[in-house]
Amino acid sequence: MNSNSTLALAPLTPPEGLPRLGRLQVYTAPQRTFFAEVMALAIRSAGHGQRVLIVQFLKGGIRQGLQHPMKLVQHLDWIRCPIPRCVDTPDVQEEEAQAIYQLWQATQNLVLSGQYQLVVLDELILAVHLGLLGLIEVVSFLHQRPPMIDLIITGTTLPAEILALADQVTELRRPG
């Protein structure tokens, strides 16, 4: 192949007759610094023709929410929580906690619908750690997700119950 050639990339599909098995990938770090890497992976997947959903549970401030998802590139839907700020402590208003939980409920329905091949649940682990989502409910959902969906979850504190389910764990130890 010469340097002027372009590489044709086909959508990632399983060979005929074989079911595609999705992976549960976890990105974790002691600080909240890894989203750019996960976002690059999501954009690359969308560029390959996969339907991608990104849900940010603790990021607000841009009046987005379920009613106003962003479309970054073709095949990529991005939803942020419809709260006025980014949550970084367990001190949240009741309205914020309700909005996060409603986003969680809607996200489960979207994932179970099977319309996406890759789903990124940003700071899901931190939402559990802060007590905004229940660990048992999250683990139950991870067990019942459609088997063909690649799921990426991120957060700073990785519970053993989620670690046991993960196919891949990426731990970033230093910022930057």
C-alpha positions in Angstrom: 0.0 0.0 0.0 1.5 3.4 -0.9 1.3 6.4 1.3 -1.4 8.0 -0.9 -3.8 5.1 -0.4 -6.7 5.3 2.0 -7.8 2.6 4.3 -11.4 1.6 3.9 -12.9 0.7 7.2 -16.0 -1.4 7.4 -18.5 -1.4 10.3 -17.6 -3.9 12.9 -19.9 -6.8 12.3 -19.6 -10.5 13.3 -19.2 -13.2 10.7 -22.4 -14.5 9.3 -24.3 -16.7 11.7 -22.2 -15.8 14.8 -23.6 -13.7 17.5 -21.6 -10.6 18.4 -20.7 -10.5 22.1 -20.3 -7.1 23.6 -17.8 -6.3 26.3 -18.1 -4.5 29.6 -15.2 -2.1 29.8 -14.4 0.0 32.9 -12.2 3.1 32.9 -11.2 4.2 36.4 -8.8 6.7 37.9 -8.4 8.4 41.3 -9.3 11.7 39.6 -11.8 12.6 36.9 -9.4 12.9 34.0 -10.1 10.1 31.5 -13.2 11.2 29.5 -11.2 12.4 26.5 -9.8 8.9 25.9 -13.3 7.4 26.1 -14.8 10.1 23.9 -12.1 9.5 21.3 -13.0 5.8 21.3 -16.7 6.6 21.0 -16.2 9.0 18.0 -14.0 6.4 16.3 -16.7 3.8 16.7 -19.3 6.1 15.4 -17.0 6.8 12.4 -17.0 3.1 11.8 -20.8 3.1 11.5 -21.7 1.9 15.0 -24.6 3.6 16.8 -23.1 5.1 19.9 -24.8 6.6 23.0 -22.9 8.7 25.6 -24.6 9.5 28.9 -23.0 11.8 31.4 -24.8 11.3 34.7 -23.0 14.0 36.8 -22.3 16.6 34.2 -24.8 19.4 33.8 -24.8 23.1 33.1 -25.7 23.1 29.4 -29.5 22.5 29.6 -29.3 19.3 27.7 -31.1 16.3 29.2 -33.2 13.7 27.4 -35.3 16.2 25.5 -32.2 17.9 24.0 -29.6 15.2 23.1 -26.5 16.4 21.2 -25.5 14.9 17.9 -21.7 15.2 17.6 -21.2 13.1 14.5 -23.4 10.8 12.6 -24.4 7.8 14.7 -23.4 9.4 18.0 -26.0 10.6 20.5 -24.8 12.4 23.7 -27.0 13.1 26.7 -26.0 15.1 29.8 -28.0 15.3 32.9 -30.4 18.3 32.9 -29.0 19.9 36.1 -27.4 23.3 36.3 -24.0 22.2 37.5 -21.5 19.3 37.6 -21.9 17.1 40.7 -18.7 16.3 42.5 -19.9 15.8 46.1 -22.7 13.8 47.8 -24.3 17.1 48.6 -27.0 17.4 46.0 -30.4 19.0 45.9 -33.4 16.7 45.8 -34.2 17.9 42.3 -30.7 17.0 41.1 -30.9 13.6 42.6 -34.3 13.0 40.9 -32.9 14.2 37.6 -29.9 11.8 37.9 -32.2 8.9 38.7 -34.6 9.7 35.9 -31.7 9.9 33.5 -30.6 6.4 34.8 -34.1 5.0 34.2 -34.2 6.4 30.7 -30.7 5.2 29.9 -31.6 1.6 30.9 -34.6 1.7 28.5 -32.3 3.0 25.7 -29.7 0.3 26.3 -32.3 -2.4 26.5 -33.9 -1.3 23.3 -30.8 -2.5 21.5 -30.5 0.4 19.1 -26.9 1.2 20.1 -23.8 -0.9 19.6 -21.6 1.1 22.0 -22.9 2.8 25.2 -20.7 5.0 27.4 -22.0 5.6 30.9 -19.8 8.3 32.1 -19.3 8.6 35.9 -21.8 5.8 36.6 -19.4 4.4 39.2 -19.1 7.8 40.9 -22.9 8.2 40.9 -23.0 4.9 42.8 -20.2 5.9 45.1 -22.0 9.2 46.0 -25.2 7.2 46.8 -27.2 8.7 43.9 -27.7 5.3 42.2 -27.9 1.9 44.0 -25.1 -0.6 43.4 -27.5 -3.6 43.4 -29.7 -1.9 40.7 -26.6 -1.1 38.6 -25.2 -4.6 38.9 -28.6 -6.1 38.0 -28.8 -3.9 34.9 -25.2 -4.9 33.9 -26.3 -8.6 34.1 -29.4 -8.0 31.9 -28.0 -5.8 29.2 -28.2 -7.1 25.7 -25.2 -9.3 25.0 -24.2 -7.7 21.7 -23.7 -4.2 23.2 -20.3 -2.9 24.1 -20.7 -1.0 27.4 -18.1 1.4 28.8 -18.5 2.7 32.3 -16.3 5.2 34.1 -15.7 6.4 37.6 -13.2 7.0 40.3 -14.1 4.2 42.8 -14.5 0.7 41.4 -16.8 -1.6 43.5 -15.7 -5.3 43.6 -19.2 -6.3 42.2 -18.6 -4.3 39.0 -14.9 -5.3 38.8 -16.1 -9.0 38.8 -18.3 -8.4 35.8 -15.8 -6.4 33.7 -14.2 -7.8 30.6 -11.6 -5.1 30.6 -10.5 -2.6 33.2 -8.3 0.4 32.4 -6.9 2.1 35.4 -5.3 5.4 34.9 -2.9 6.0 37.7 -1.5 9.5 36.9 -3.2 12.5 35.5 -2.1 13.9 32.1 
